[in-house]
Amino acid sequence: MKKIIPVEEGDYYVTPQGYRCFTEQYHLKRGYCCESGCRHCPYGYDKKTNSQN
């Protein structure tokens, strides 16, 4: 079962389109890459090549 990470200030921002965009801070707290091609992925995942740098 996945651990639930509480969302705190600085973990995301709202885009002009109204979507929540998680920051690098949140991804590091989560502790792993979800391989979804997140905008602020600190793990270096590239969705186009399906690999991590």
FENBELLIN-V692087 format. One record per helix or strand of 3 or more residues. SS is the DSSP state (~ for helix, > for strand). FROM is the first residue (numbers start at 1). TO is the last residue. If there is no record, write none. Layout:
ss | from | to
SS | FROM | TO
SS | FROM | TO
This chain:
ss | from | to
> | 12 | 14
> | 20 | 22
~ | 24 | 30
